[in-house]
Amino acid sequence: MKISILTFSKESNFGANLQCYALCKTLQDMGHRVDIIDIQLPKVFFSWYTTLLQIPQDFLFFLFRKKHLNYFTKKYKTVAELQDGQHESDLYIVGSDQVWNPDITKRLDPLVYFFSFLPDGVCRISYAASFGTESWQSSSLTDEVKALLHKFNAVGVREHTGVAICKDTFGIEARLVVDPTLLLASYDGICGKYNPQRESNELVYFSFVRNKEEQRVIAEFSKANHLQAIALRSNRSIPGFKQRVYMSVAEWLNSIRYAKLIVTNSFHCMVFCIIFHKKFVAIPAKSGRATRQEGLLEQLGLSDHFCKETSDLYKTMEHVIHQDIDYAIIDKKIQKMREESLLFLKEELI
């Protein structure tokens, strides 16, 4: 079967690249031909200084895609071009990531990610699509989105909140499926085989937002526990931290894989902590936007690894670092979730 995927495929973001890789590889391992629809969200411009600083990291992501995701369609520069394109695949999949969060997709056109450009009758599903919020907050789009969703052959979403939004707002019965990164049991093909001699004494901190109080607490905890605090992808000096500014995808994965403790507000960083059997603390990037983390942690019985308030962060890190996670139990839960999610895909790929 020929399958086309629409997702955030060229973002300067480790999670976006890896979720796209994982879904493509899963489908290819099932024997299908895959391409990625090459239409991208316009870049967010902050300053020329920030743009210049990002160039080396963008190049490292380019190298990853060239090696692992080298099957993009022709590039569509506008929604009109996409609308006029020839869409001849047997199945179209949108997802994963926050493709159904209009706060993000308004940079292009939110309706594109509900397949507004496909003719009626074309087979389409979502896989692990996320709204990114606890409730639907774009009432002006409700009628159009509802009409488009009712053209889908099946809807798979990543969070329980997404299942509720689909039912209560759009009258759609959605299935809960795992993020694509959890469909793969191993990432050795990217970051090499596990080497126990590389285990470090590092506390790895990966955050999308700058929070000085949070950083102060982590630095204090690291010093008290004789850990080396490492800030991933931070181009500003942080007291008490060493920095790794530019990283390949493999280097980022291995920074997580060999750390003693990880603190992050990134959903996908948290996922790889779980895949690599690490001790970690998940924190919210923004109030009300942590449903992705909280939902998965609740499913796995790891809710005590989520810390909502910076004032509780030291105590939570102390709790986590002295507690062993029974990953044999966690792996069984993930395997069951993986099997159910693969079944969802297989049912739609017949």
C-alpha positions as CSV (number, residue, x, y, z in Angstrom):
1,M,0.0,0.0,0.0
2,K,1.2,3.5,-0.8
3,I,0.8,5.8,2.3
4,S,1.3,9.6,2.6
5,I,1.9,11.1,6.0
6,L,1.2,14.7,7.0
7,T,2.9,15.9,10.2
8,F,5.4,18.4,11.5
9,S,8.2,16.8,9.5
10,K,10.9,19.5,9.2
11,E,10.7,21.3,12.5
12,S,13.9,22.1,14.4
13,N,12.7,19.9,17.2
14,F,14.0,16.5,18.3
15,G,10.6,15.1,19.1
16,A,9.0,16.2,15.8
17,N,11.8,14.5,13.8
18,L,11.7,11.3,15.9
19,Q,7.9,10.8,15.9
20,C,7.9,11.2,12.1
21,Y,10.8,8.7,11.8
22,A,9.0,6.2,14.1
23,L,5.7,6.2,12.3
24,C,7.4,5.9,8.9
25,K,9.6,3.0,10.0
26,T,6.7,1.2,11.6
27,L,4.7,1.4,8.4
28,Q,7.7,0.4,6.3
29,D,8.4,-2.6,8.6
30,M,4.8,-3.6,7.9
31,G,5.6,-3.7,4.2
32,H,4.1,-0.4,3.0
33,R,5.6,2.4,0.8
34,V,5.7,5.7,2.6
35,D,6.1,9.3,1.6
36,I,5.9,12.5,3.7
37,I,3.8,15.4,2.3
38,D,6.3,18.3,2.2
39,I,4.4,21.3,3.4
40,Q,5.8,23.0,6.4
41,L,4.7,25.5,9.1
42,P,6.3,28.9,8.4
43,K,9.2,29.6,10.7
44,V,8.7,31.8,13.7
45,F,11.0,34.7,13.5
46,F,12.4,36.0,16.8
47,S,15.5,37.9,15.9
48,W,18.4,37.7,13.4
49,Y,20.6,36.7,16.3
50,T,18.4,33.8,17.2
51,T,18.0,32.8,13.6
52,L,21.8,32.7,13.1
53,L,22.3,30.7,16.3
54,Q,19.8,28.1,15.0
55,I,21.6,27.4,11.6
56,P,24.0,24.8,12.9
57,Q,21.2,22.9,14.7
58,D,19.0,23.1,11.6
59,F,21.9,21.5,9.6
60,L,22.1,18.6,12.0
61,F,18.4,18.0,11.7
62,F,18.8,18.1,7.9
63,L,21.5,15.4,8.1
64,F,19.2,13.2,10.2
65,R,16.4,13.5,7.7
66,K,18.7,12.9,4.8
67,K,19.8,9.6,6.3
68,H,16.5,8.4,8.0
69,L,13.6,10.3,6.3
70,N,14.7,10.7,2.7
71,Y,11.3,10.2,1.1
72,F,9.5,13.6,1.0
73,T,7.1,14.5,-1.8
74,K,7.8,17.6,-3.9
75,K,7.8,20.7,-1.8
76,Y,4.5,22.6,-1.5
77,K,5.1,26.2,-0.7
78,T,1.4,27.2,-0.2
79,V,-1.9,25.7,0.7
80,A,-3.2,26.5,-2.8
81,E,-0.3,24.4,-4.3
82,L,-1.2,21.5,-2.0
83,Q,-4.9,21.9,-3.0
84,D,-4.0,21.6,-6.7
85,G,-1.6,18.7,-6.2
86,Q,-2.0,15.2,-7.4
87,H,-3.0,13.0,-4.4
88,E,-2.9,9.4,-5.5
89,S,-1.8,7.4,-2.4
90,D,-4.0,4.6,-1.1
91,L,-4.1,6.1,2.4
92,Y,-3.4,9.4,4.0
93,I,-2.4,9.7,7.7
94,V,-2.2,12.9,9.7
95,G,-0.2,12.8,12.9
96,S,1.4,12.5,15.3
97,D,2.2,15.6,17.4
98,Q,0.0,18.6,18.0
99,V,-1.3,18.7,14.4
100,W,-4.8,19.5,15.7
101,N,-3.7,22.5,17.9
102,P,-4.8,25.6,15.9
103,D,-2.5,27.8,18.1
104,I,0.4,26.1,16.3
105,T,-1.1,25.3,12.9
106,K,-2.6,28.8,12.3
107,R,0.9,29.7,11.1
108,L,-0.1,27.7,7.9
109,D,-3.8,26.8,8.0
110,P,-5.4,24.7,10.7
111,L,-7.7,23.0,8.3
112,V,-4.9,21.5,6.3
113,Y,-4.2,19.1,9.1
114,F,-7.8,17.9,8.9
115,F,-7.1,17.1,5.2
116,S,-9.1,19.9,3.8
117,F,-7.2,19.6,0.6
118,L,-8.2,15.9,-0.1
119,P,-11.1,15.1,-2.4
120,D,-14.1,13.3,-1.0
121,G,-13.8,9.5,-1.0
122,V,-10.0,9.4,-0.4
123,C,-9.1,7.1,2.5
124,R,-7.8,9.1,5.5
125,I,-7.1,8.5,9.1
126,S,-5.3,10.2,12.0
127,Y,-2.7,8.5,14.1
128,A,-1.9,9.9,17.6
129,A,-3.1,13.4,16.6
130,S,-3.0,15.7,19.6
131,F,-5.1,18.8,20.3
132,G,-2.4,19.9,22.9
133,T,-5.1,21.2,25.3
134,E,-7.7,19.8,27.7
135,S,-10.6,21.2,25.6
136,W,-11.3,22.5,22.2
137,Q,-10.6,26.2,22.2
138,S,-11.1,27.3,18.6
139,S,-14.9,27.6,18.4
140,S,-14.7,29.6,15.1
141,L,-13.4,26.5,13.4
142,T,-15.8,23.9,15.0
143,D,-18.2,23.5,12.2
144,E,-15.5,23.1,9.5
145,V,-13.4,20.8,11.6
146,K,-16.5,18.6,12.4
147,A,-17.4,18.3,8.7
148,L,-13.8,17.3,7.8
149,L,-13.5,14.8,10.7
150,H,-16.6,13.0,9.6
151,K,-14.8,12.2,6.3
152,F,-12.2,10.2,8.2
153,N,-12.2,6.5,8.0
154,A,-10.8,6.3,11.5
155,V,-9.5,8.7,14.1
156,G,-6.7,7.8,16.5
157,V,-5.6,10.4,19.1
158,R,-2.8,10.5,21.6
159,E,-4.5,11.6,24.8
160,H,-7.7,10.7,26.7
161,T,-8.6,14.4,26.5
162,G,-8.5,14.0,22.7
163,V,-10.9,11.2,22.8
164,A,-13.3,13.4,24.9
165,I,-12.9,16.4,22.5
166,C,-13.7,14.2,19.5
167,K,-16.8,12.8,21.1
168,D,-18.2,15.9,22.9
169,T,-17.3,18.6,20.3
170,F,-17.3,16.7,17.0
171,G,-19.5,13.7,17.5
172,I,-16.6,11.3,16.6
173,E,-15.6,8.1,18.3
174,A,-11.8,8.2,18.5
175,R,-9.4,5.5,19.6
176,L,-6.6,6.1,22.0
177,V,-3.2,5.2,20.6
178,V,0.4,5.7,21.6
179,D,2.7,8.3,20.3
180,P,4.7,6.8,17.3
181,T,7.9,6.9,19.3
182,L,6.5,4.2,21.5
183,L,5.7,1.9,18.6
184,L,9.5,1.1,18.3
185,A,11.2,-1.0,20.9
186,S,14.7,0.1,19.9
187,Y,16.5,3.2,18.6
188,D,19.9,1.4,18.3
189,G,19.7,2.1,14.6
190,I,20.1,5.8,15.4
191,C,22.1,6.0,18.6
192,G,24.0,2.7,18.7
193,K,23.9,-0.2,21.0
194,Y,23.7,0.4,24.7
195,N,27.1,0.6,26.4
196,P,26.9,0.4,30.2
197,Q,30.4,2.0,30.5
198,R,28.9,5.3,29.2
199,E,26.6,5.7,32.1
200,S,27.3,9.1,33.6
201,N,26.8,11.1,36.7
202,E,24.8,13.8,34.9
203,L,21.5,15.5,35.7
204,V,20.2,16.4,32.2
205,Y,17.9,19.4,31.9
206,F,16.0,19.9,28.6
207,S,13.5,22.7,28.5
208,F,11.7,24.8,25.9
209,V,11.3,27.8,28.2
210,R,13.7,29.8,30.4
211,N,12.9,29.6,34.1
212,K,15.6,31.0,36.3
213,E,14.1,29.7,39.5
214,E,13.7,26.2,38.1
215,Q,17.3,26.3,36.9
216,R,18.5,27.5,40.4
217,V,16.7,24.6,42.1
218,I,18.2,22.1,39.7
219,A,21.7,23.5,40.1
220,E,21.3,23.4,43.9
221,F,20.1,19.8,43.8
222,S,22.9,18.8,41.4
223,K,25.6,20.2,43.7
224,A,24.1,18.7,46.8
225,N,23.9,15.2,45.2
226,H,27.3,15.4,43.4
227,L,25.8,15.4,39.9
228,Q,26.9,17.4,36.9
229,A,24.1,19.6,35.7
230,I,23.9,19.6,31.9
231,A,21.6,21.9,29.9
232,L,20.7,20.5,26.4
233,R,20.2,22.9,23.6
234,S,20.7,26.0,25.7
235,N,22.7,28.8,24.1
236,R,22.7,31.0,27.2
237,S,25.0,30.5,30.2
238,I,23.2,29.1,33.2
239,P,24.9,29.2,36.7
240,G,25.9,25.7,37.8
241,F,25.3,24.1,34.4
242,K,27.5,22.9,31.6
243,Q,25.9,23.3,28.2
244,R,25.5,21.2,25.0
245,V,24.4,23.7,22.5
246,Y,24.4,21.9,19.1
247,M,23.5,18.2,19.1
248,S,22.8,15.5,16.5
249,V,19.6,13.4,17.1
250,A,21.9,10.6,18.2
251,E,23.8,12.8,20.7
252,W,20.5,14.1,22.1
253,L,19.2,10.5,22.6
254,N,22.4,9.4,24.2
255,S,22.4,12.3,26.6
256,I,19.1,11.0,27.9
257,R,20.1,7.4,27.7
258,Y,23.2,7.7,29.9
259,A,22.1,10.4,32.4
260,K,21.6,9.7,36.1
261,L,18.4,11.9,36.2
262,I,16.5,13.9,33.6
263,V,14.3,17.0,34.2
264,T,12.2,18.1,31.2
265,N,9.1,19.8,30.0
266,S,9.3,18.0,26.7
267,F,6.8,15.3,26.0
268,H,9.2,13.4,23.7
269,C,12.2,13.7,26.0
270,M,10.0,12.2,28.7
271,V,9.0,9.4,26.4
272,F,12.7,8.5,25.7
273,C,13.4,8.6,29.4
274,I,10.8,5.8,29.7
275,I,12.1,3.9,26.7
276,F,15.6,4.0,28.1
277,H,14.5,3.1,31.6
278,K,15.7,6.3,33.2
279,K,14.9,8.2,36.4
280,F,13.2,11.5,35.4
281,V,11.0,14.3,36.5
282,A,8.4,15.8,34.0
283,I,7.5,19.5,34.4
284,P,4.9,21.6,32.6
285,A,6.1,24.1,30.0
286,K,3.0,26.2,30.4
287,S,0.0,26.0,32.7
288,G,-2.8,23.8,31.2
289,R,-0.6,22.4,28.5
290,A,0.7,19.3,30.2
291,T,-2.1,16.9,29.4
292,R,0.3,15.0,27.1
293,Q,2.7,14.3,29.9
294,E,0.1,13.7,32.6
295,G,-2.0,11.4,30.5
296,L,0.8,9.0,29.6
297,L,2.3,9.0,33.1
298,E,-1.1,8.2,34.5
299,Q,-1.5,5.3,32.1
300,L,1.9,3.9,33.2
301,G,1.4,4.5,36.9
302,L,4.2,7.1,37.0
303,S,2.2,10.2,38.0
304,D,4.6,10.8,41.0
305,H,7.2,11.7,38.4
306,F,5.3,14.8,37.4
307,C,5.9,18.1,39.2
308,K,3.5,21.0,38.6
309,E,5.1,23.6,40.8
310,T,8.7,24.8,40.9
311,S,8.4,25.0,44.7
312,D,8.0,21.2,44.8
313,L,10.8,20.4,42.3
314,Y,13.6,19.8,44.8
315,K,11.4,17.4,46.8
316,T,10.3,15.6,43.7
317,M,13.8,15.2,42.4
318,E,14.8,13.8,45.8
319,H,11.9,11.4,45.7
320,V,12.7,10.2,42.2
321,I,16.4,9.8,42.4
322,H,16.1,7.5,45.5
323,Q,13.3,5.4,44.0
324,D,13.8,2.6,41.6
325,I,11.2,2.2,38.8
326,D,10.1,-1.3,38.1
327,Y,10.5,-1.0,34.3
328,A,9.6,-4.7,33.8
329,I,6.0,-3.7,34.8
330,I,6.2,-0.5,32.7
331,D,7.4,-2.4,29.7
332,K,4.5,-4.8,29.9
333,K,2.0,-1.9,30.0
334,I,3.8,-0.2,27.0
335,Q,3.8,-3.5,25.1
336,K,0.0,-3.9,25.6
337,M,-0.5,-0.2,24.5
338,R,1.8,-0.8,21.5
339,E,-0.1,-3.9,20.4
340,E,-3.4,-2.1,20.6
341,S,-2.1,0.8,18.6
342,L,-0.5,-1.5,15.9
343,L,-3.9,-3.3,15.7
344,F,-5.6,0.1,15.0
345,L,-3.1,0.7,12.2
346,K,-3.5,-2.8,10.8
347,E,-7.3,-2.6,10.7
348,E,-7.0,0.5,8.5
349,L,-4.3,-0.9,6.3
350,I,-6.2,-4.0,5.0
